[in-house]
C-alpha cells in the first residue's frame, strides 16, 4: 500500500508540477517579519524627503529606513523593503551594532525568501544563525532554523526541512514559547511532512496548529491552515473536501487583502477544476492567481501556476498555448530551484559548517596555549619550591613528585590537543577541496551550456533553417530535458523506497542485471508498458521483450503475472 501511495504521488507531478507546494503559505514565525512600530506609515513621501535632504544621525537614519522597509514589507513589495533594510544593515555594521545587524540579516533573508532568491536567503539566515548560536540565544536560533526549513521545503529537500523544524521545536519547548509561535512551527511541520508524503503526520500538525489559533482571531493563520489542509485532501484525491477548504481560505485571505494568500487559494482551486475537467474555469482561476503573484513578484508560485496552465491547455487540445506556458514554466522553475540554485545553497551551507570547524580549531589553539602557559608556570613553581625549602627535604621531595606528576599530565593533555587539532585541520582541508571540486563541476556545466548555445547560434546563421522551426525544436529539447530530469528524480526516489526489496530480489536471483532490477521496480509500482518505456527511454515493444526475458530469469511460466510474484518477494 505504501508503494502505491508513492506511485500516485509521483504521477501527480506530471500534471501539476509539485502538487502540494503550489501554493501553500509557508508561515514564518511570529516575530520574524516586523521590526519597530506595526502601525501603518502615513508619511512615506515626507520620510523619504527627510531621509535624503537632512543631516540625520545614524540611529535616526536607521529608524527611518526600518520604517520604510516595514511599510513595503506589509504591502508585500519585498523588493522595495529589501532596498531599505540593506541600507539599514550597512549603517548598523558601521556603528558596530552586531546584535541588531544579525536580526537585520534574518529579516533580509526572509525578504529574499519571499522573492524566490533562496540561495541569498540561505546565506543571510546562516550568518544570523551563527551569531545567535555563538551567544546562546535559543529563541532566535529556533526562529532562524524555521526560516531555513522553509527554504528547504521550497527546493523539495523535505528531510532537511524536517530536521531543522524538529530542532526548532525542541528549543521552543525548552523556552516555553507562546502558542502563536508554536502554531507557526506546527504549520511548517505540516508542510514538510506533506512534501514528504506523510499525510497523517501533516494533518496531525495542522489540527494542532488550528487548536492554538481558532479562538484568537488571527485570520492569516486560520486561512493558511485551511489552505494547507486542502493540500492534504488534494494529495489523497479527496477533491470535494479540498475544494471546500480552499474556498474558505480564499474568503479569509480576501478579508485581509493578502495577495500571496489570495493567489495561493485561487491556484489551488484551479488544480481542483482541472481534476473535475472544468478546464475553462481552471484557466480563469489560474490567470487570476498570476495577476496576484505578479503584483508581489512571487516567483515560486508563478512557476507552479504556469504548470497548471500547461495542463489545462493541453487537456483542452490547445497545444500551442500549452507549449508557450511550458517554456515560461521551465525558465521560472530553473531560476528559483534549478540545479545551479540548489548547488549554491549546498555550497553556502558547507561554508557555514567550515566556519564552525574553524571556530573549533581556534578554541583548541587557545586551550593549547593556556595549557602551555600553565605547564611553564608549574615548572617555575617547582624550582622555586626546591630552592626556597631545601631544609625541609622530605616535604620538598613530596612536592617535587607531585609537581612532576602534574607536568606529565599537562604534557599528555598537550599531546592530545595537538593530535585533535591536526585531525580537525586535515578534515577542514578535505572539505575545502570538496568545495573547490564542487566549483569546478559547476564551471564545467556552465561551459557545456555555453558551447551548446554557440552551436545553436551557428546553426541559425549557417544552416538556413527557419528560426521559428528551430525555436519549436528548442522547446521540444527543453521539454525532453525536463522529462529526463523528472525520470532521474523518480528513479532516485524508487531506489530509496525499495532498497530492501531490491536487495532481497538480487540475493535470490543473482543473474538479474541493473536494468532488470529497474524493470522490477517499475512493474512492482504498477506502471503501464507505455510509462515504463518512457522512464527507460525505450520502445514499448522492447519493454514486452524485456518482460519475457525477466520471466525466464525469475523461472516463471510464459504469460504469468510478474507483479503478483514480486509482491510476494
C-alpha positions as semicolon CSV with decimal commas, in nm:
position;residue;x (nm);y (nm);z (nm)
1;X;0,000;0,000;0,000
2;X;0,281;0,240;0,084
3;X;0,440;0,183;-0,256
4;X;0,111;0,251;-0,431
5;X;0,089;0,582;-0,250
6;X;0,434;0,673;-0,379
7;X;0,323;0,581;-0,729
8;X;0,019;0,804;-0,700
9;X;0,226;1,094;-0,575
10;X;0,486;1,065;-0,850
11;X;0,222;1,051;-1,121
12;X;0,069;1,370;-0,995
13;X;0,393;1,559;-1,052
14;X;0,338;1,544;-1,427
15;X;0,010;1,743;-1,448
16;X;0,072;1,992;-1,170
17;X;0,442;2,033;-1,112
18;X;0,478;1,968;-0,741
19;X;0,121;1,941;-0,630
20;X;0,133;2,030;-0,264
21;X;0,382;2,316;-0,290
22;X;0,173;2,506;-0,542
23;X;0,053;2,746;-0,312
24;X;0,093;2,653;0,040
25;X;0,161;2,956;0,255
26;X;0,487;2,884;0,435
27;X;0,428;3,079;0,754
28;X;0,735;3,224;0,913
29;X;0,734;3,256;1,288
30;X;0,554;3,534;1,470
31;X;0,832;3,783;1,531
32;X;1,012;3,709;1,208
33;X;0,892;3,982;0,976
34;X;0,844;4,301;1,165
35;X;1,062;4,548;1,344
36;X;0,954;4,858;1,527
37;X;0,608;5,006;1,509
38;X;0,347;4,785;1,337
39;X;0,109;5,074;1,269
40;X;0,063;5,178;0,903
41;X;0,302;5,451;0,793
42;X;0,120;5,755;0,662
43;X;0,408;5,982;0,568
44;X;0,619;5,783;0,321
45;X;0,688;6,084;0,098
46;X;0,787;6,302;0,391
47;X;1,011;6,029;0,535
48;X;1,186;5,987;0,201
49;X;1,232;6,362;0,171
50;X;1,368;6,387;0,523
51;X;1,599;6,089;0,472
52;X;1,751;6,234;0,156
53;X;1,766;6,602;0,239
54;X;1,865;6,644;0,607
55;X;2,167;6,558;0,815
56;X;2,022;6,286;1,038
57;X;2,221;6,100;1,299
58;X;2,297;5,736;1,227
59;X;2,033;5,600;1,472
60;X;1,771;5,831;1,319
61;X;1,858;5,714;0,969
62;X;1,835;5,350;1,078
63;X;1,494;5,413;1,231
64;X;1,366;5,585;0,913
65;X;1,500;5,306;0,691
66;X;1,340;5,041;0,912
67;X;1,004;5,219;0,895
68;X;1,021;5,232;0,514
69;X;1,122;4,865;0,495
70;X;0,836;4,769;0,727
71;X;0,585;4,967;0,524
72;X;0,681;4,799;0,196
73;X;0,702;4,457;0,361
74;X;0,346;4,486;0,490
75;X;0,242;4,600;0,141
76;X;0,407;4,277;0,008
77;X;0,651;4,485;-0,201
78;X;0,954;4,288;-0,092
79;X;1,198;4,432;-0,346
80;X;1,149;4,784;-0,206
81;X;1,153;4,650;0,150
82;X;1,488;4,483;0,079
83;X;1,641;4,803;-0,054
84;X;1,582;4,995;0,269
85;X;1,663;4,705;0,504
86;X;2,001;4,652;0,333
87;X;2,084;5,023;0,377
88;X;1,990;4,995;0,745
89;X;2,217;4,690;0,780
90;X;2,514;4,880;0,635
91;X;2,469;5,155;0,896
92;X;2,434;4,901;1,177
93;X;2,765;4,740;1,072
94;X;2,940;5,077;1,059
95;X;2,818;5,159;1,411
96;X;2,923;4,818;1,547
97;X;2,569;4,706;1,646
98;X;2,638;4,336;1,587
99;X;2,324;4,206;1,757
100;X;2,091;4,438;1,564
101;X;2,284;4,360;1,245
102;X;2,224;3,987;1,298
103;X;1,850;4,050;1,339
104;X;1,852;4,264;1,024
105;X;2,024;3,983;0,831
106;X;1,749;3,744;0,936
107;X;1,482;3,983;0,807
108;X;1,673;4,033;0,482
109;X;1,681;3,655;0,445
110;X;1,301;3,649;0,484
111;X;1,263;3,908;0,207
112;X;1,493;3,718;-0,030
113;X;1,292;3,406;0,051
114;X;0,971;3,590;-0,039
115;X;1,114;3,692;-0,377
116;X;1,236;3,338;-0,456
117;X;1,609;3,410;-0,414
118;X;1,666;3,102;-0,198
119;X;2,047;3,096;-0,220
120;X;2,073;3,455;-0,093
121;X;1,810;3,385;0,173
122;X;2,014;3,086;0,293
123;X;2,332;3,293;0,316
124;X;2,171;3,563;0,533
125;X;1,991;3,310;0,753
126;X;2,313;3,117;0,821
127;X;2,506;3,435;0,903
128;X;2,243;3,535;1,160
129;X;2,223;3,176;1,291
130;X;2,599;3,168;1,351
131;X;2,576;3,486;1,561
132;X;2,276;3,368;1,765
133;X;2,423;3,021;1,829
134;X;2,752;3,170;1,948
135;X;2,570;3,380;2,206
136;X;2,319;3,113;2,311
137;X;2,002;3,300;2,200
138;X;1,782;2,989;2,191
139;X;1,458;3,151;2,074
140;X;1,631;3,333;1,789
141;X;1,818;3,017;1,691
142;X;1,486;2,831;1,675
143;X;1,335;3,112;1,469
144;X;1,614;3,111;1,209
145;X;1,604;2,731;1,187
146;X;1,235;2,763;1,099
147;X;1,329;3,003;0,820
148;X;1,593;2,765;0,684
149;X;1,338;2,484;0,693
150;X;1,108;2,692;0,472
151;X;1,387;2,732;0,214
152;X;1,450;2,357;0,204
153;X;1,076;2,291;0,171
154;X;1,068;2,520;-0,132
155;X;1,355;2,332;-0,303
156;X;1,198;1,989;-0,227
157;X;1,454;1,883;0,037
158;X;1,189;1,783;0,292
159;X;1,406;1,563;0,513
160;X;1,643;1,857;0,571
161;X;1,346;2,083;0,641
162;X;1,202;1,837;0,896
163;X;1,543;1,811;1,066
164;X;1,560;2,190;1,114
165;X;1,198;2,208;1,233
166;X;1,239;1,928;1,487
167;X;1,544;2,106;1,631
168;X;1,343;2,427;1,641
169;X;1,057;2,253;1,820
170;X;1,286;2,122;2,095
171;X;1,429;2,471;2,155
172;X;1,082;2,627;2,172
173;X;0,967;2,365;2,421
174;X;1,265;2,440;2,648
175;X;1,189;2,813;2,634
176;X;0,812;2,769;2,684
177;X;0,729;2,951;2,361
178;X;0,398;3,132;2,304
179;X;0,103;2,944;2,147
180;X;0,113;3,155;1,831
181;X;0,482;3,075;1,782
182;X;0,410;2,704;1,818
183;X;0,119;2,737;1,575
184;X;0,354;2,873;1,309
185;X;0,600;2,593;1,380
186;X;0,332;2,323;1,351
187;X;0,207;2,468;1,022
188;X;0,557;2,446;0,879
189;X;0,598;2,092;1,010
190;X;0,272;2,005;0,835
191;X;0,411;2,147;0,510
192;X;0,732;1,948;0,532
193;X;0,551;1,623;0,611
194;X;0,307;1,689;0,325
195;X;0,604;1,726;0,092
196;X;0,744;1,402;0,233
197;X;0,407;1,235;0,159
198;X;0,346;1,162;0,527
199;X;-0,011;1,291;0,517
200;X;-0,123;1,157;0,854
201;X;0,159;1,340;1,031
202;X;0,090;1,653;0,825
203;X;-0,279;1,661;0,920
204;X;-0,190;1,599;1,285
205;X;0,025;1,914;1,297
206;X;-0,232;2,123;1,107
207;X;-0,500;2,023;1,358
208;X;-0,271;2,111;1,650
209;X;-0,196;2,449;1,490
210;X;-0,567;2,517;1,443
211;X;-0,634;2,443;1,812
212;X;-0,388;2,719;1,904
213;X;-0,538;2,980;1,674
214;X;-0,909;2,904;1,643
215;X;-1,013;3,150;1,918
216;X;-0,756;3,427;1,881
217;X;-0,884;3,598;1,566
218;X;-0,566;3,563;1,359
219;X;-0,719;3,543;1,011
220;X;-0,388;3,489;0,828
221;X;-0,302;3,178;1,029
222;X;-0,654;3,036;1,002
223;X;-0,659;3,087;0,627
224;X;-0,315;2,928;0,592
225;X;-0,412;2,620;0,793
226;X;-0,729;2,570;0,586
227;X;-0,535;2,615;0,263
228;X;-0,274;2,361;0,372
229;X;-0,535;2,110;0,492
230;X;-0,681;2,136;0,144
231;X;-0,344;2,029;0,003
232;X;-0,355;1,708;0,207
233;X;-0,708;1,631;0,083
234;X;-0,599;1,705;-0,274
235;X;-0,296;1,476;-0,244
236;X;-0,531;1,197;-0,129
237;X;-0,768;1,270;-0,424
238;X;-1,039;1,394;-0,190
239;X;-1,122;1,675;-0,429
240;X;-1,453;1,789;-0,281
241;X;-1,301;1,828;0,067
242;X;-1,002;2,007;-0,086
243;X;-1,230;2,246;-0,277
244;X;-1,419;2,333;0,042
245;X;-1,102;2,411;0,236
246;X;-0,955;2,620;-0,048
247;X;-1,276;2,823;-0,082
248;X;-1,288;2,903;0,290
249;X;-0,921;3,001;0,283
250;X;-0,981;3,230;-0,017
251;X;-1,260;3,417;0,167
252;X;-1,034;3,473;0,469
253;X;-0,737;3,588;0,262
254;X;-0,961;3,838;0,082
255;X;-1,075;3,981;0,417
256;X;-0,719;4,088;0,498
257;X;-0,622;4,156;0,132
258;X;-0,326;3,918;0,149
259;X;-0,219;3,891;-0,217
260;X;0,006;3,592;-0,161
261;X;-0,275;3,403;0,011
262;X;-0,540;3,502;-0,244
263;X;-0,321;3,386;-0,531
264;X;-0,248;3,066;-0,339
265;X;-0,612;2,977;-0,287
266;X;-0,708;3,067;-0,647
267;X;-0,429;2,849;-0,784
268;X;-0,534;2,559;-0,563
269;X;-0,895;2,593;-0,680
270;X;-0,763;2,582;-1,039
271;X;-0,599;2,246;-0,960
272;X;-0,931;2,106;-0,843
273;X;-1,107;2,242;-1,153
274;X;-0,858;2,056;-1,375
275;X;-0,932;1,731;-1,192
276;X;-1,305;1,794;-1,243
277;X;-1,238;1,856;-1,616
278;X;-1,359;2,216;-1,584
279;X;-1,074;2,346;-1,795
280;X;-1,211;2,692;-1,884
281;X;-1,275;2,758;-1,516
282;X;-0,924;2,634;-1,432
283;X;-0,767;2,874;-1,685
284;X;-0,969;3,166;-1,546
285;X;-0,868;3,089;-1,185
286;X;-0,502;3,036;-1,279
287;X;-0,483;3,368;-1,465
288;X;-0,636;3,549;-1,166
289;X;-0,373;3,388;-0,946
290;X;-0,100;3,500;-1,188
291;X;-0,211;3,862;-1,152
292;X;-0,178;3,847;-0,772
293;X;0,160;3,676;-0,781
294;X;0,297;3,917;-1,042
295;X;0,192;4,208;-0,824
296;X;0,424;4,085;-0,546
297;X;0,684;3,916;-0,773
298;X;0,625;3,574;-0,614
299;X;0,850;3,373;-0,850
300;X;0,793;3,037;-0,677
301;X;0,418;3,050;-0,719
302;X;0,433;3,198;-1,070
303;X;0,616;2,887;-1,189
304;X;0,357;2,649;-1,044
305;X;0,066;2,843;-1,193
306;X;0,236;2,826;-1,535
307;X;0,246;2,447;-1,495
308;X;-0,128;2,443;-1,423
309;X;-0,197;2,643;-1,739
310;X;0,015;2,395;-1,937
311;X;-0,200;2,108;-1,812
312;X;-0,531;2,289;-1,866
313;X;-0,448;2,392;-2,224
314;X;-0,306;2,050;-2,304
315;X;-0,627;1,878;-2,194
316;X;-0,829;2,132;-2,396
317;X;-0,622;2,039;-2,703
318;X;-0,465;2,384;-2,736
319;X;-0,105;2,265;-2,766
320;X;0,027;2,599;-2,891
321;X;-0,069;2,777;-2,567
322;X;0,039;2,475;-2,366
323;X;0,387;2,493;-2,524
324;X;0,409;2,868;-2,461
325;X;0,334;2,826;-2,090
326;X;0,567;2,525;-2,073
327;X;0,858;2,746;-2,186
328;X;0,772;3,002;-1,918
329;X;0,742;2,730;-1,656
330;X;1,081;2,578;-1,740
331;X;1,253;2,919;-1,727
332;X;1,092;3,017;-1,397
333;X;1,143;2,675;-1,239
334;X;1,511;2,671;-1,329
335;X;1,552;3,026;-1,199
336;X;1,421;2,951;-0,849
337;X;1,526;2,594;-0,776
338;X;1,730;2,460;-1,064
339;X;2,048;2,262;-1,017
340;X;2,258;2,578;-1,006
341;X;2,048;2,728;-0,724
342;X;2,045;2,408;-0,516
343;X;2,421;2,372;-0,575
344;X;2,480;2,726;-0,447
345;X;2,265;2,660;-0,139
346;X;2,464;2,343;-0,066
347;X;2,790;2,535;-0,108
348;X;2,671;2,812;0,125
349;X;2,576;2,564;0,396
350;X;2,911;2,388;0,356
351;X;3,088;2,720;0,404
352;X;2,888;2,769;0,723
353;X;2,995;2,427;0,852
354;X;3,355;2,505;0,767
355;X;3,338;2,827;0,966
356;X;3,212;2,630;1,264
357;X;3,502;2,387;1,227
358;X;3,744;2,679;1,209
359;X;3,598;2,814;1,532
360;X;3,657;2,476;1,699
361;X;4,018;2,478;1,582
362;X;4,062;2,830;1,718
363;X;3,926;2,722;2,057
364;X;4,163;2,425;2,059
365;X;4,456;2,656;1,984
366;X;4,362;2,884;2,271
367;X;4,325;2,587;2,505
368;X;4,663;2,459;2,392
369;X;4,825;2,796;2,464
370;X;4,666;2,806;2,810
371;X;4,796;2,458;2,887
372;X;5,144;2,557;2,771
373;X;5,140;2,863;2,998
374;X;5,013;2,654;3,287
375;X;5,290;2,400;3,229
376;X;5,554;2,673;3,226
377;X;5,412;2,827;3,542
378;X;5,414;2,493;3,717
379;X;5,778;2,444;3,623
380;X;5,868;2,781;3,772
381;X;5,678;2,696;4,089
382;X;5,859;2,366;4,112
383;X;6,208;2,511;4,109
384;X;6,106;2,794;4,338
385;X;5,986;2,543;4,594
386;X;6,307;2,337;4,560
387;X;6,531;2,644;4,606
388;X;6,341;2,800;4,895
389;X;6,252;2,493;5,102
390;X;6,572;2,294;5,081
391;X;6,582;2,241;5,459
392;X;6,256;2,057;5,457
393;X;6,383;1,776;5,240
394;X;6,102;1,533;5,287
395;X;5,835;1,792;5,215
396;X;6,033;1,918;4,919
397;X;6,065;1,567;4,772
398;X;5,689;1,513;4,805
399;X;5,620;1,846;4,637
400;X;5,862;1,759;4,353
401;X;5,691;1,426;4,295
402;X;5,350;1,596;4,292
403;X;5,459;1,871;4,054
404;X;5,626;1,626;3,818
405;X;5,301;1,431;3,802
406;X;5,112;1,745;3,711
407;X;5,369;1,827;3,443
408;X;5,333;1,481;3,291
409;X;4,953;1,511;3,286
410;X;4,975;1,852;3,124
411;X;5,219;1,724;2,865
412;X;4,979;1,437;2,787
413;X;4,691;1,683;2,753
414;X;4,907;1,894;2,525
415;X;4,978;1,596;2,300
416;X;4,609;1,500;2,285
417;X;4,508;1,857;2,198
418;X;4,774;1,877;1,926
419;X;4,652;1,549;1,772
420;X;4,290;1,670;1,778
421;X;4,398;1,999;1,623
422;X;4,585;1,818;1,343
423;X;4,286;1,593;1,281
424;X;4,044;1,887;1,257
425;X;4,286;2,074;1,029
426;X;4,301;1,773;0,796
427;X;3,920;1,750;0,791
428;X;3,900;2,121;0,713
429;X;4,142;2,086;0,422
430;X;3,943;1,792;0,285
431;X;3,618;1,988;0,297
432;X;3,782;2,286;0,130
433;X;3,898;2,062;-0,152
434;X;3,541;1,938;-0,185
435;X;3,423;2,296;-0,234
436;X;3,693;2,357;-0,497
437;X;3,593;2,043;-0,684
438;X;3,233;2,147;-0,649
439;X;3,308;2,485;-0,806
440;X;3,498;2,318;-1,092
441;X;3,197;2,095;-1,152
442;X;2,965;2,394;-1,176
443;X;3,206;2,572;-1,411
444;X;3,222;2,268;-1,639
445;X;2,841;2,257;-1,653
446;X;2,830;2,626;-1,741
447;X;3,095;2,576;-2,013
448;X;2,889;2,294;-2,163
449;X;2,580;2,516;-2,174
450;X;2,778;2,799;-2,337
451;X;2,915;2,561;-2,606
452;X;2,563;2,434;-2,677
453;X;2,439;2,794;-2,708
454;X;2,715;2,876;-2,958
455;X;2,636;2,567;-3,166
456;X;2,266;2,665;-3,183
457;X;2,368;3,018;-3,286
458;X;2,590;2,879;-3,563
459;X;2,307;2,657;-3,682
460;X;2,075;2,959;-3,710
461;X;2,333;3,158;-3,911
462;X;2,473;2,888;-4,137
463;X;2,210;2,621;-4,194
464;X;1,932;2,836;-4,341
465;X;1,678;2,669;-4,113
466;X;1,365;2,876;-4,042
467;X;1,410;3,030;-3,693
468;X;1,054;2,956;-3,596
469;X;1,113;2,587;-3,667
470;X;1,434;2,598;-3,468
471;X;1,253;2,763;-3,178
472;X;0,999;2,481;-3,179
473;X;1,284;2,231;-3,180
474;X;1,441;2,414;-2,885
475;X;1,113;2,392;-2,692
476;X;1,095;2,019;-2,759
477;X;1,455;1,978;-2,639
478;X;1,377;2,174;-2,319
479;X;1,069;1,960;-2,260
480;X;1,273;1,644;-2,317
481;X;1,533;1,767;-2,065
482;X;1,255;1,836;-1,818
483;X;1,115;1,487;-1,866
484;X;1,464;1,337;-1,831
485;X;1,519;1,530;-1,508
486;X;1,191;1,403;-1,364
487;X;1,275;1,050;-1,475
488;X;1,603;1,066;-1,284
489;X;1,432;1,207;-0,977
490;X;1,168;0,932;-0,998
491;X;1,429;0,657;-1,023
492;X;1,616;0,803;-0,726
493;X;1,304;0,803;-0,509
494;X;1,214;0,449;-0,618
495;X;1,564;0,324;-0,536
496;X;1,542;0,485;-0,191
497;X;1,194;0,348;-0,121
498;X;1,267;-0,007;-0,246
499;X;1,623;-0,051;-0,124
500;X;1,539;-0,356;0,093
501;X;1,316;-0,513;-0,177
502;X;1,587;-0,485;-0,443
503;X;1,844;-0,632;-0,204
504;X;1,619;-0,938;-0,136
505;X;1,545;-0,982;-0,505
506;X;1,913;-0,963;-0,604
507;X;2,011;-1,214;-0,333
508;X;1,751;-1,466;-0,463
509;X;1,821;-1,411;-0,832
510;X;2,184;-1,314;-0,874
511;X;2,157;-1,325;-1,258
512;X;1,946;-1,009;-1,259
513;X;2,116;-0,706;-1,411
514;X;2,077;-0,343;-1,306
515;X;1,829;-0,293;-1,595
516;X;1,633;-0,599;-1,479
517;X;1,611;-0,456;-1,127
518;X;1,486;-0,121;-1,262
519;X;1,218;-0,304;-1,464
520;X;1,116;-0,497;-1,150
521;X;1,077;-0,169;-0,960
522;X;0,852;-0,020;-1,228
523;X;0,642;-0,339;-1,253
524;X;0,601;-0,356;-0,874
525;X;0,473;0,003;-0,873
526;X;0,216;-0,092;-1,138
527;X;0,340;0,136;-1,419
528;X;0,193;0,065;-1,763
529;X;0,407;-0,061;-2,051
530;X;0,395;0,283;-2,211
531;X;0,505;0,456;-1,889
532;X;0,790;0,208;-1,838
533;X;0,905;0,270;-2,195
534;X;0,912;0,644;-2,126
535;X;1,107;0,610;-1,800
536;X;1,359;0,364;-1,952
537;X;1,383;0,559;-2,279
538;X;1,298;0,254;-2,498
539;X;1,015;0,143;-2,723
540;X;0,704;-0,030;-2,574
541;X;0,785;-0,341;-2,780
542;X;1,124;-0,354;-2,613
543;X;0,952;-0,344;-2,272
544;X;0,749;-0,652;-2,369
545;X;1,063;-0,835;-2,478
546;X;1,231;-0,735;-2,151
547;X;0,936;-0,876;-1,955
548;X;0,970;-1,212;-2,134
549;X;1,343;-1,225;-2,061
550;X;1,271;-1,133;-1,698
551;X;1,022;-1,422;-1,664
552;X;1,294;-1,664;-1,774
553;X;1,542;-1,526;-1,523
554;X;1,277;-1,547;-1,247
555;X;1,188;-1,905;-1,353
556;X;0,825;-1,805;-1,424
557;X;0,593;-1,964;-1,684
558;X;0,510;-1,776;-2,008
559;X;0,239;-1,505;-1,963
560;X;0,249;-1,538;-1,584
561;X;0,182;-1,231;-1,365
562;X;0,523;-1,089;-1,276
563;X;0,378;-0,826;-1,039
564;X;0,197;-1,092;-0,831
565;X;0,527;-1,276;-0,799
566;X;0,720;-0,962;-0,699
567;X;0,457;-0,869;-0,436
568;X;0,546;-1,192;-0,252
569;X;0,925;-1,143;-0,262
